[in-house]
Amino acid sequence: MRTEDLRYLQLLDRLRHGQCNYDDYELLQTRVVGQPSIESLHDSPWNK
């Protein structure tokens, strides 16, 4: 599976080289599952 999200690809490249910045941190924070009611990422809507 390849990502088409340019911003995320750039983050991964910086991560690979140990050069992440605060903007990268902010982006990753938007991808954190913060709902305690979610018991599994195998259930809808996360399994799509």
mmCIF entry with sequence, helices, sheets and N, C-alpha, C, O atoms, coordinates in Angstrom:
data_MODEL
# 
_entry.id   MODEL 
# 
_entity.id                         1 
_entity.type                       polymer 
_entity.pdbx_number_of_molecules   1 
# 
_entity_poly.entity_id                      1 
_entity_poly.type                           'polypeptide(L)' 
_entity_poly.nstd_linkage                   no 
_entity_poly.nstd_monomer                   no 
_entity_poly.pdbx_seq_one_letter_code       MRTEDLRYLQLLDRLRHGQCNYDDYELLQTRVVGQPSIESLHDSPWNK 
_entity_poly.pdbx_seq_one_letter_code_can   MRTEDLRYLQLLDRLRHGQCNYDDYELLQTRVVGQPSIESLHDSPWNK 
_entity_poly.pdbx_strand_id                 A 
# 
loop_
_entity_poly_seq.entity_id 
_entity_poly_seq.num 
_entity_poly_seq.mon_id 
_entity_poly_seq.hetero 
1 1  MET n 
1 2  ARG n 
1 3  THR n 
1 4  GLU n 
1 5  ASP n 
1 6  LEU n 
1 7  ARG n 
1 8  TYR n 
1 9  LEU n 
1 10 GLN n 
1 11 LEU n 
1 12 LEU n 
1 13 ASP n 
1 14 ARG n 
1 15 LEU n 
1 16 ARG n 
1 17 HIS n 
1 18 GLY n 
1 19 GLN n 
1 20 CYS n 
1 21 ASN n 
1 22 TYR n 
1 23 ASP n 
1 24 ASP n 
1 25 TYR n 
1 26 GLU n 
1 27 LEU n 
1 28 LEU n 
1 29 GLN n 
1 30 THR n 
1 31 ARG n 
1 32 VAL n 
1 33 VAL n 
1 34 GLY n 
1 35 GLN n 
1 36 PRO n 
1 37 SER n 
1 38 ILE n 
1 39 GLU n 
1 40 SER n 
1 41 LEU n 
1 42 HIS n 
1 43 ASP n 
1 44 SER n 
1 45 PRO n 
1 46 TRP n 
1 47 ASN n 
1 48 LYS n 
# 
_struct_asym.id          A 
_struct_asym.entity_id   1 
# 
loop_
_struct_conf.conf_type_id 
_struct_conf.id 
_struct_conf.pdbx_PDB_helix_id 
_struct_conf.beg_label_comp_id 
_struct_conf.beg_label_asym_id 
_struct_conf.beg_label_seq_id 
_struct_conf.pdbx_beg_PDB_ins_code 
_struct_conf.end_label_comp_id 
_struct_conf.end_label_asym_id 
_struct_conf.end_label_seq_id 
_struct_conf.pdbx_end_PDB_ins_code 
_struct_conf.beg_auth_comp_id 
_struct_conf.beg_auth_asym_id 
_struct_conf.beg_auth_seq_id 
_struct_conf.end_auth_comp_id 
_struct_conf.end_auth_asym_id 
_struct_conf.end_auth_seq_id 
_struct_conf.pdbx_PDB_helix_class 
_struct_conf.details 
_struct_conf.pdbx_PDB_helix_length 
HELX_P HELX_P1 AA1 LEU A 6  ? ARG A 16 ? LEU A 6  ARG A 16 1 ? 11 
HELX_P HELX_P2 AA2 TYR A 22 ? GLN A 29 ? TYR A 22 GLN A 29 1 ? 8  
# 
_struct_conf_type.id          HELX_P 
_struct_conf_type.criteria    ? 
_struct_conf_type.reference   ? 
# 
loop_
_atom_site.group_PDB 
_atom_site.id 
_atom_site.type_symbol 
_atom_site.label_atom_id 
_atom_site.label_alt_id 
_atom_site.label_comp_id 
_atom_site.label_asym_id 
_atom_site.label_entity_id 
_atom_site.label_seq_id 
_atom_site.pdbx_PDB_ins_code 
_atom_site.Cartn_x 
_atom_site.Cartn_y 
_atom_site.Cartn_z 
_atom_site.occupancy 
_atom_site.B_iso_or_equiv 
_atom_site.pdbx_formal_charge 
_atom_site.auth_seq_id 
_atom_site.auth_comp_id 
_atom_site.auth_asym_id 
_atom_site.auth_atom_id 
_atom_site.pdbx_PDB_model_num 
ATOM 1   N N  . MET A 1 1  ? 0.851   -1.176 0.000  1.00 0.00 ? 1  MET A N  1 
ATOM 2   C CA . MET A 1 1  ? 0.000   0.000  0.000  1.00 0.00 ? 1  MET A CA 1 
ATOM 3   C C  . MET A 1 1  ? 0.897   1.239  0.000  1.00 0.00 ? 1  MET A C  1 
ATOM 4   O O  . MET A 1 1  ? 1.758   1.395  0.866  1.00 0.00 ? 1  MET A O  1 
ATOM 5   N N  . ARG A 1 2  ? 0.690   2.086  -0.948 1.00 0.00 ? 2  ARG A N  1 
ATOM 6   C CA . ARG A 1 2  ? 1.470   3.319  -1.042 1.00 0.00 ? 2  ARG A CA 1 
ATOM 7   C C  . ARG A 1 2  ? 0.583   4.509  -0.724 1.00 0.00 ? 2  ARG A C  1 
ATOM 8   O O  . ARG A 1 2  ? -0.591  4.555  -1.093 1.00 0.00 ? 2  ARG A O  1 
ATOM 9   N N  . THR A 1 3  ? 1.174   5.462  -0.033 1.00 0.00 ? 3  THR A N  1 
ATOM 10  C CA . THR A 1 3  ? 0.416   6.665  0.292  1.00 0.00 ? 3  THR A CA 1 
ATOM 11  C C  . THR A 1 3  ? 0.561   7.685  -0.825 1.00 0.00 ? 3  THR A C  1 
ATOM 12  O O  . THR A 1 3  ? 1.617   7.800  -1.446 1.00 0.00 ? 3  THR A O  1 
ATOM 13  N N  . GLU A 1 4  ? -0.499  8.413  -1.067 1.00 0.00 ? 4  GLU A N  1 
ATOM 14  C CA . GLU A 1 4  ? -0.476  9.472  -2.072 1.00 0.00 ? 4  GLU A CA 1 
ATOM 15  C C  . GLU A 1 4  ? -0.467  10.848 -1.419 1.00 0.00 ? 4  GLU A C  1 
ATOM 16  O O  . GLU A 1 4  ? -0.492  11.865 -2.112 1.00 0.00 ? 4  GLU A O  1 
ATOM 17  N N  . ASP A 1 5  ? -0.432  10.883 -0.100 1.00 0.00 ? 5  ASP A N  1 
ATOM 18  C CA . ASP A 1 5  ? -0.444  12.131 0.657  1.00 0.00 ? 5  ASP A CA 1 
ATOM 19  C C  . ASP A 1 5  ? 0.977   12.697 0.684  1.00 0.00 ? 5  ASP A C  1 
ATOM 20  O O  . ASP A 1 5  ? 1.833   12.201 1.418  1.00 0.00 ? 5  ASP A O  1 
ATOM 21  N N  . LEU A 1 6  ? 1.224   13.733 -0.115 1.00 0.00 ? 6  LEU A N  1 
ATOM 22  C CA . LEU A 1 6  ? 2.564   14.301 -0.246 1.00 0.00 ? 6  LEU A CA 1 
ATOM 23  C C  . LEU A 1 6  ? 3.120   14.765 1.094  1.00 0.00 ? 6  LEU A C  1 
ATOM 24  O O  . LEU A 1 6  ? 4.288   14.525 1.400  1.00 0.00 ? 6  LEU A O  1 
ATOM 25  N N  . ARG A 1 7  ? 2.299   15.419 1.884  1.00 0.00 ? 7  ARG A N  1 
ATOM 26  C CA . ARG A 1 7  ? 2.765   15.917 3.188  1.00 0.00 ? 7  ARG A CA 1 
ATOM 27  C C  . ARG A 1 7  ? 3.231   14.755 4.077  1.00 0.00 ? 7  ARG A C  1 
ATOM 28  O O  . ARG A 1 7  ? 4.255   14.856 4.752  1.00 0.00 ? 7  ARG A O  1 
ATOM 29  N N  . TYR A 1 8  ? 2.475   13.664 4.072  1.00 0.00 ? 8  TYR A N  1 
ATOM 30  C CA . TYR A 1 8  ? 2.837   12.498 4.878  1.00 0.00 ? 8  TYR A CA 1 
ATOM 31  C C  . TYR A 1 8  ? 4.100   11.826 4.325  1.00 0.00 ? 8  TYR A C  1 
ATOM 32  O O  . TYR A 1 8  ? 4.940   11.366 5.098  1.00 0.00 ? 8  TYR A O  1 
ATOM 33  N N  . LEU A 1 9  ? 4.237   11.767 3.017  1.00 0.00 ? 9  LEU A N  1 
ATOM 34  C CA . LEU A 1 9  ? 5.447   11.206 2.413  1.00 0.00 ? 9  LEU A CA 1 
ATOM 35  C C  . LEU A 1 9  ? 6.682   12.007 2.813  1.00 0.00 ? 9  LEU A C  1 
ATOM 36  O O  . LEU A 1 9  ? 7.735   11.438 3.102  1.00 0.00 ? 9  LEU A O  1 
ATOM 37  N N  . GLN A 1 10 ? 6.546   13.322 2.826  1.00 0.00 ? 10 GLN A N  1 
ATOM 38  C CA . GLN A 1 10 ? 7.664   14.175 3.225  1.00 0.00 ? 10 GLN A CA 1 
ATOM 39  C C  . GLN A 1 10 ? 8.010   13.955 4.691  1.00 0.00 ? 10 GLN A C  1 
ATOM 40  O O  . GLN A 1 10 ? 9.183   13.938 5.061  1.00 0.00 ? 10 GLN A O  1 
ATOM 41  N N  . LEU A 1 11 ? 6.985   13.786 5.526  1.00 0.00 ? 11 LEU A N  1 
ATOM 42  C CA . LEU A 1 11 ? 7.211   13.491 6.940  1.00 0.00 ? 11 LEU A CA 1 
ATOM 43  C C  . LEU A 1 11 ? 8.001   12.193 7.079  1.00 0.00 ? 11 LEU A C  1 
ATOM 44  O O  . LEU A 1 11 ? 8.970   12.135 7.837  1.00 0.00 ? 11 LEU A O  1 
ATOM 45  N N  . LEU A 1 12 ? 7.596   11.156 6.354  1.00 0.00 ? 12 LEU A N  1 
ATOM 46  C CA . LEU A 1 12 ? 8.282   9.870  6.437  1.00 0.00 ? 12 LEU A CA 1 
ATOM 47  C C  . LEU A 1 12 ? 9.739   9.982  6.001  1.00 0.00 ? 12 LEU A C  1 
ATOM 48  O O  . LEU A 1 12 ? 10.614  9.338  6.581  1.00 0.00 ? 12 LEU A O  1 
ATOM 49  N N  . ASP A 1 13 ? 10.000  10.790 4.990  1.00 0.00 ? 13 ASP A N  1 
ATOM 50  C CA . ASP A 1 13 ? 11.375  10.984 4.536  1.00 0.00 ? 13 ASP A CA 1 
ATOM 51  C C  . ASP A 1 13 ? 12.209  11.670 5.615  1.00 0.00 ? 13 ASP A C  1 
ATOM 52  O O  . ASP A 1 13 ? 13.345  11.273 5.875  1.00 0.00 ? 13 ASP A O  1 
ATOM 53  N N  . ARG A 1 14 ? 11.640  12.704 6.243  1.00 0.00 ? 14 ARG A N  1 
ATOM 54  C CA . ARG A 1 14 ? 12.369  13.373 7.327  1.00 0.00 ? 14 ARG A CA 1 
ATOM 55  C C  . ARG A 1 14 ? 12.573  12.429 8.507  1.00 0.00 ? 14 ARG A C  1 
ATOM 56  O O  . ARG A 1 14 ? 13.630  12.440 9.137  1.00 0.00 ? 14 ARG A O  1 
ATOM 57  N N  . LEU A 1 15 ? 11.572  11.620 8.804  1.00 0.00 ? 15 LEU A N  1 
ATOM 58  C CA . LEU A 1 15 ? 11.677  10.659 9.900  1.00 0.00 ? 15 LEU A CA 1 
ATOM 59  C C  . LEU A 1 15 ? 12.803  9.669  9.636  1.00 0.00 ? 15 LEU A C  1 
ATOM 60  O O  . LEU A 1 15 ? 13.572  9.333  10.536 1.00 0.00 ? 15 LEU A O  1 
ATOM 61  N N  . ARG A 1 16 ? 12.889  9.213  8.408  1.00 0.00 ? 16 ARG A N  1 
ATOM 62  C CA . ARG A 1 16 ? 13.936  8.268  8.011  1.00 0.00 ? 16 ARG A CA 1 
ATOM 63  C C  . ARG A 1 16 ? 15.328  8.843  8.256  1.00 0.00 ? 16 ARG A C  1 
ATOM 64  O O  . ARG A 1 16 ? 16.267  8.109  8.564  1.00 0.00 ? 16 ARG A O  1 
ATOM 65  N N  . HIS A 1 17 ? 15.452  10.160 8.117  1.00 0.00 ? 17 HIS A N  1 
ATOM 66  C CA . HIS A 1 17 ? 16.749  10.816 8.276  1.00 0.00 ? 17 HIS A CA 1 
ATOM 67  C C  . HIS A 1 17 ? 16.914  11.496 9.633  1.00 0.00 ? 17 HIS A C  1 
ATOM 68  O O  . HIS A 1 17 ? 17.908  12.184 9.869  1.00 0.00 ? 17 HIS A O  1 
ATOM 69  N N  . GLY A 1 18 ? 15.948  11.306 10.519 1.00 0.00 ? 18 GLY A N  1 
ATOM 70  C CA . GLY A 1 18 ? 16.031  11.891 11.859 1.00 0.00 ? 18 GLY A CA 1 
ATOM 71  C C  . GLY A 1 18 ? 15.911  13.400 11.856 1.00 0.00 ? 18 GLY A C  1 
ATOM 72  O O  . GLY A 1 18 ? 16.543  14.071 12.671 1.00 0.00 ? 18 GLY A O  1 
ATOM 73  N N  . GLN A 1 19 ? 15.104  13.950 10.945 1.00 0.00 ? 19 GLN A N  1 
ATOM 74  C CA . GLN A 1 19 ? 15.001  15.402 10.807 1.00 0.00 ? 19 GLN A CA 1 
ATOM 75  C C  . GLN A 1 19 ? 13.570  15.910 10.950 1.00 0.00 ? 19 GLN A C  1 
ATOM 76  O O  . GLN A 1 19 ? 13.199  16.903 10.324 1.00 0.00 ? 19 GLN A O  1 
ATOM 77  N N  . CYS A 1 20 ? 12.767  15.240 11.768 1.00 0.00 ? 20 CYS A N  1 
ATOM 78  C CA . CYS A 1 20 ? 11.376  15.665 11.955 1.00 0.00 ? 20 CYS A CA 1 
ATOM 79  C C  . CYS A 1 20 ? 11.313  17.029 12.619 1.00 0.00 ? 20 CYS A C  1 
ATOM 80  O O  . CYS A 1 20 ? 12.238  17.436 13.322 1.00 0.00 ? 20 CYS A O  1 
ATOM 81  N N  . ASN A 1 21 ? 10.215  17.729 12.389 1.00 0.00 ? 21 ASN A N  1 
ATOM 82  C CA . ASN A 1 21 ? 10.033  19.051 12.970 1.00 0.00 ? 21 ASN A CA 1 
ATOM 83  C C  . ASN A 1 21 ? 8.673   19.121 13.667 1.00 0.00 ? 21 ASN A C  1 
ATOM 84  O O  . ASN A 1 21 ? 7.936   18.136 13.710 1.00 0.00 ? 21 ASN A O  1 
ATOM 85  N N  . TYR A 1 22 ? 8.359   20.272 14.199 1.00 0.00 ? 22 TYR A N  1 
ATOM 86  C CA . TYR A 1 22 ? 7.117   20.427 14.949 1.00 0.00 ? 22 TYR A CA 1 
ATOM 87  C C  . TYR A 1 22 ? 5.891   20.228 14.063 1.00 0.00 ? 22 TYR A C  1 
ATOM 88  O O  . TYR A 1 22 ? 4.881   19.696 14.523 1.00 0.00 ? 22 TYR A O  1 
ATOM 89  N N  . ASP A 1 23 ? 5.962   20.644 12.813 1.00 0.00 ? 23 ASP A N  1 
ATOM 90  C CA . ASP A 1 23 ? 4.843   20.429 11.891 1.00 0.00 ? 23 ASP A CA 1 
ATOM 91  C C  . ASP A 1 23 ? 4.570   18.933 11.702 1.00 0.00 ? 23 ASP A C  1 
ATOM 92  O O  . ASP A 1 23 ? 3.420   18.514 11.574 1.00 0.00 ? 23 ASP A O  1 
ATOM 93  N N  . ASP A 1 24 ? 5.638   18.136 11.686 1.00 0.00 ? 24 ASP A N  1 
ATOM 94  C CA . ASP A 1 24 ? 5.477   16.688 11.576 1.00 0.00 ? 24 ASP A CA 1 
ATOM 95  C C  . ASP A 1 24 ? 4.745   16.151 12.804 1.00 0.00 ? 24 ASP A C  1 
ATOM 96  O O  . ASP A 1 24 ? 3.846   15.317 12.691 1.00 0.00 ? 24 ASP A O  1 
ATOM 97  N N  . TYR A 1 25 ? 5.137   16.633 13.958 1.00 0.00 ? 25 TYR A N  1 
ATOM 98  C CA . TYR A 1 25 ? 4.481   16.239 15.206 1.00 0.00 ? 25 TYR A CA 1 
ATOM 99  C C  . TYR A 1 25 ? 2.996   16.585 15.154 1.00 0.00 ? 25 TYR A C  1 
ATOM 100 O O  . TYR A 1 25 ? 2.150   15.772 15.529 1.00 0.00 ? 25 TYR A O  1 
ATOM 101 N N  . GLU A 1 26 ? 2.685   17.787 14.691 1.00 0.00 ? 26 GLU A N  1 
ATOM 102 C CA . GLU A 1 26 ? 1.287   18.225 14.601 1.00 0.00 ? 26 GLU A CA 1 
ATOM 103 C C  . GLU A 1 26 ? 0.493   17.311 13.655 1.00 0.00 ? 26 GLU A C  1 
ATOM 104 O O  . GLU A 1 26 ? -0.647  16.950 13.950 1.00 0.00 ? 26 GLU A O  1 
ATOM 105 N N  . LEU A 1 27 ? 1.088   16.944 12.539 1.00 0.00 ? 27 LEU A N  1 
ATOM 106 C CA . LEU A 1 27 ? 0.414   16.062 11.593 1.00 0.00 ? 27 LEU A CA 1 
ATOM 107 C C  . LEU A 1 27 ? 0.156   14.696 12.224 1.00 0.00 ? 27 LEU A C  1 
ATOM 108 O O  . LEU A 1 27 ? -0.934  14.141 12.084 1.00 0.00 ? 27 LEU A O  1 
ATOM 109 N N  . LEU A 1 28 ? 1.141   14.164 12.905 1.00 0.00 ? 28 LEU A N  1 
ATOM 110 C CA . LEU A 1 28 ? 0.960   12.861 13.541 1.00 0.00 ? 28 LEU A CA 1 
ATOM 111 C C  . LEU A 1 28 ? -0.106  12.906 14.627 1.00 0.00 ? 28 LEU A C  1 
ATOM 112 O O  . LEU A 1 28 ? -0.821  11.926 14.835 1.00 0.00 ? 28 LEU A O  1 
ATOM 113 N N  . GLN A 1 29 ? -0.218  14.020 15.313 1.00 0.00 ? 29 GLN A N  1 
ATOM 114 C CA . GLN A 1 29 ? -1.240  14.166 16.348 1.00 0.00 ? 29 GLN A CA 1 
ATOM 115 C C  . GLN A 1 29 ? -2.642  14.062 15.754 1.00 0.00 ? 29 GLN A C  1 
ATOM 116 O O  . GLN A 1 29 ? -3.568  13.619 16.434 1.00 0.00 ? 29 GLN A O  1 
ATOM 117 N N  . THR A 1 30 ? -2.810  14.462 14.499 1.00 0.00 ? 30 THR A N  1 
ATOM 118 C CA . THR A 1 30 ? -4.131  14.375 13.875 1.00 0.00 ? 30 THR A CA 1 
ATOM 119 C C  . THR A 1 30 ? -4.490  12.937 13.529 1.00 0.00 ? 30 THR A C  1 
ATOM 120 O O  . THR A 1 30 ? -5.647  12.645 13.227 1.00 0.00 ? 30 THR A O  1 
ATOM 121 N N  . ARG A 1 31 ? -3.526  12.051 13.570 1.00 0.00 ? 31 ARG A N  1 
ATOM 122 C CA . ARG A 1 31 ? -3.764  10.650 13.204 1.00 0.00 ? 31 ARG A CA 1 
ATOM 123 C C  . ARG A 1 31 ? -3.837  9.730  14.413 1.00 0.00 ? 31 ARG A C  1 
ATOM 124 O O  . ARG A 1 31 ? -3.928  8.512  14.262 1.00 0.00 ? 31 ARG A O  1 
ATOM 125 N N  . VAL A 1 32 ? -3.799  10.298 15.600 1.00 0.00 ? 32 VAL A N  1 
ATOM 126 C CA . VAL A 1 32 ? -3.891  9.504  16.825 1.00 0.00 ? 32 VAL A CA 1 
ATOM 127 C C  . VAL A 1 32 ? -5.354  9.185  17.095 1.00 0.00 ? 32 VAL A C  1 
ATOM 128 O O  . VAL A 1 32 ? -6.207  10.072 17.076 1.00 0.00 ? 32 VAL A O  1 
ATOM 129 N N  . VAL A 1 33 ? -5.633  7.919  17.346 1.00 0.00 ? 33 VAL A N  1 
ATOM 130 C CA . VAL A 1 33 ? -6.992  7.516  17.696 1.00 0.00 ? 33 VAL A CA 1 
ATOM 131 C C  . VAL A 1 33 ? -7.198  7.884  19.153 1.00 0.00 ? 33 VAL A C  1 
ATOM 132 O O  . VAL A 1 33 ? -6.561  7.316  20.041 1.00 0.00 ? 33 VAL A O  1 
ATOM 133 N N  . GLY A 1 34 ? -8.084  8.828  19.396 1.00 0.00 ? 34 GLY A N  1 
ATOM 134 C CA . GLY A 1 34 ? -8.266  9.312  20.750 1.00 0.00 ? 34 GLY A CA 1 
ATOM 135 C C  . GLY A 1 34 ? -9.611  8.979  21.348 1.00 0.00 ? 34 GLY A C  1 
ATOM 136 O O  . GLY A 1 34 ? -10.007 9.569  22.353 1.00 0.00 ? 34 GLY A O  1 
ATOM 137 N N  . GLN A 1 35 ? -10.312 8.053  20.751 1.00 0.00 ? 35 GLN A N  1 
ATOM 138 C CA . GLN A 1 35 ? -11.627 7.699  21.259 1.00 0.00 ? 35 GLN A CA 1 
ATOM 139 C C  . GLN A 1 35 ? -11.535 6.395  22.045 1.00 0.00 ? 35 GLN A C  1 
ATOM 140 O O  . GLN A 1 35 ? -11.315 5.335  21.460 1.00 0.00 ? 35 GLN A O  1 
ATOM 141 N N  . PRO A 1 36 ? -11.701 6.463  23.360 1.00 0.00 ? 36 PRO A N  1 
ATOM 142 C CA . PRO A 1 36 ? -11.573 5.248  24.170 1.00 0.00 ? 36 PRO A CA 1 
ATOM 143 C C  . PRO A 1 36 ? -12.633 4.195  23.853 1.00 0.00 ? 36 PRO A C  1 
ATOM 144 O O  . PRO A 1 36 ? -12.483 3.034  24.234 1.00 0.00 ? 36 PRO A O  1 
ATOM 145 N N  . SER A 1 37 ? -13.695 4.588  23.164 1.00 0.00 ? 37 SER A N  1 
ATOM 146 C CA . SER A 1 37 ? -14.743 3.624  22.828 1.00 0.00 ? 37 SER A CA 1 
ATOM 147 C C  . SER A 1 37 ? -14.329 2.686  21.692 1.00 0.00 ? 37 SER A C  1 
ATOM 148 O O  . SER A 1 37 ? -15.000 1.687  21.435 1.00 0.00 ? 37 SER A O  1 
ATOM 149 N N  . ILE A 1 38 ? -13.234 3.005  21.018 1.00 0.00 ? 38 ILE A N  1 
ATOM 150 C CA . ILE A 1 38 ? -12.758 2.156  19.925 1.00 0.00 ? 38 ILE A CA 1 
ATOM 151 C C  . ILE A 1 38 ? -11.952 1.014  20.526 1.00 0.00 ? 38 ILE A C  1 
ATOM 152 O O  . ILE A 1 38 ? -10.906 1.231  21.139 1.00 0.00 ? 38 ILE A O  1 
ATOM 153 N N  . GLU A 1 39 ? -12.444 -0.191 20.346 1.00 0.00 ? 39 GLU A N  1 
ATOM 154 C CA . GLU A 1 39 ? -11.768 -1.346 20.924 1.00 0.00 ? 39 GLU A CA 1 
ATOM 155 C C  . GLU A 1 39 ? -10.829 -2.026 19.933 1.00 0.00 ? 39 GLU A C  1 
ATOM 156 O O  . GLU A 1 39 ? -9.872  -2.688 20.335 1.00 0.00 ? 39 GLU A O  1 
ATOM 157 N N  . SER A 1 40 ? -11.100 -1.864 18.644 1.00 0.00 ? 40 SER A N  1 
ATOM 158 C CA . SER A 1 40 ? -10.280 -2.539 17.653 1.00 0.00 ? 40 SER A CA 1 
ATOM 159 C C  . SER A 1 40 ? -10.257 -1.747 16.353 1.00 0.00 ? 40 SER A C  1 
ATOM 160 O O  . SER A 1 40 ? -11.279 -1.202 15.934 1.00 0.00 ? 40 SER A O  1 
ATOM 161 N N  . LEU A 1 41 ? -9.106  -1.683 15.723 1.00 0.00 ? 41 LEU A N  1 
ATOM 162 C CA . LEU A 1 41 ? -8.997  -1.034 14.422 1.00 0.00 ? 41 LEU A CA 1 
ATOM 163 C C  . LEU A 1 41 ? -9.463  -1.960 13.300 1.00 0.00 ? 41 LEU A C  1 
ATOM 164 O O  . LEU A 1 41 ? -9.449  -1.584 12.128 1.00 0.00 ? 41 LEU A O  1 
ATOM 165 N N  . HIS A 1 42 ? -9.872  -3.166 13.667 1.00 0.00 ? 42 HIS A N  1 
ATOM 166 C CA . HIS A 1 42 ? -10.409 -4.109 12.683 1.00 0.00 ? 42 HIS A CA 1 
ATOM 167 C C  . HIS A 1 42 ? -11.902 -3.909 12.469 1.00 0.00 ? 42 HIS A C  1 
ATOM 168 O O  . HIS A 1 42 ? -12.487 -4.529 11.581 1.00 0.00 ? 42 HIS A O  1 
ATOM 169 N N  . ASP A 1 43 ? -12.530 -3.044 13.277 1.00 0.00 ? 43 ASP A N  1 
ATOM 170 C CA . ASP A 1 43 ? -13.965 -2.774 13.170 1.00 0.00 ? 43 ASP A CA 1 
ATOM 171 C C  . ASP A 1 43 ? -14.213 -1.509 12.361 1.00 0.00 ? 43 ASP A C  1 
ATOM 172 O O  . ASP A 1 43 ? -13.347 -0.641 12.261 1.00 0.00 ? 43 ASP A O  1 
ATOM 173 N N  . SER A 1 44 ? -15.403 -1.417 11.787 1.00 0.00 ? 44 SER A N  1 
ATOM 174 C CA . SER A 1 44 ? -15.802 -0.235 11.028 1.00 0.00 ? 44 SER A CA 1 
ATOM 175 C C  . SER A 1 44 ? -15.816 0.991  11.939 1.00 0.00 ? 44 SER A C  1 
ATOM 176 O O  . SER A 1 44 ? -16.195 0.855  13.102 1.00 0.00 ? 44 SER A O  1 
ATOM 177 N N  . PRO A 1 45 ? -15.434 2.151  11.488 1.00 0.00 ? 45 PRO A N  1 
ATOM 178 C CA . PRO A 1 45 ? -15.027 2.526  10.135 1.00 0.00 ? 45 PRO A CA 1 
ATOM 179 C C  . PRO A 1 45 ? -13.533 2.397  9.898  1.00 0.00 ? 45 PRO A C  1 
ATOM 180 O O  . PRO A 1 45 ? -13.055 2.761  8.824  1.00 0.00 ? 45 PRO A O  1 
ATOM 181 N N  . TRP A 1 46 ? -12.790 1.899  10.853 1.00 0.00 ? 46 TRP A N  1 
ATOM 182 C CA . TRP A 1 46 ? -11.328 1.877  10.773 1.00 0.00 ? 46 TRP A CA 1 
ATOM 183 C C  . TRP A 1 46 ? -10.789 0.802  9.855  1.00 0.00 ? 46 TRP A C  1 
ATOM 184 O O  . TRP A 1 46 ? -9.625  0.870  9.460  1.00 0.00 ? 46 TRP A O  1 
ATOM 185 N N  . ASN A 1 47 ? -11.580 -0.176 9.504  1.00 0.00 ? 47 ASN A N  1 
ATOM 186 C CA . ASN A 1 47 ? -11.082 -1.286 8.699  1.00 0.00 ? 47 ASN A CA 1 
ATOM 187 C C  . ASN A 1 47 ? -11.221 -1.057 7.197  1.00 0.00 ? 47 ASN A C  1 
ATOM 188 O O  . ASN A 1 47 ? -11.043 -1.985 6.408  1.00 0.00 ? 47 ASN A O  1 
ATOM 189 N N  . LYS A 1 48 ? -11.534 0.157  6.804  1.00 0.00 ? 48 LYS A N  1 
ATOM 190 C CA . LYS A 1 48 ? -11.725 0.446  5.374  1.00 0.00 ? 48 LYS A CA 1 
ATOM 191 C C  . LYS A 1 48 ? -10.431 0.836  4.715  1.00 0.00 ? 48 LYS A C  1 
ATOM 192 O O  . LYS A 1 48 ? -10.407 1.112  3.516  1.00 0.00 ? 48 LYS A O  1 
# 
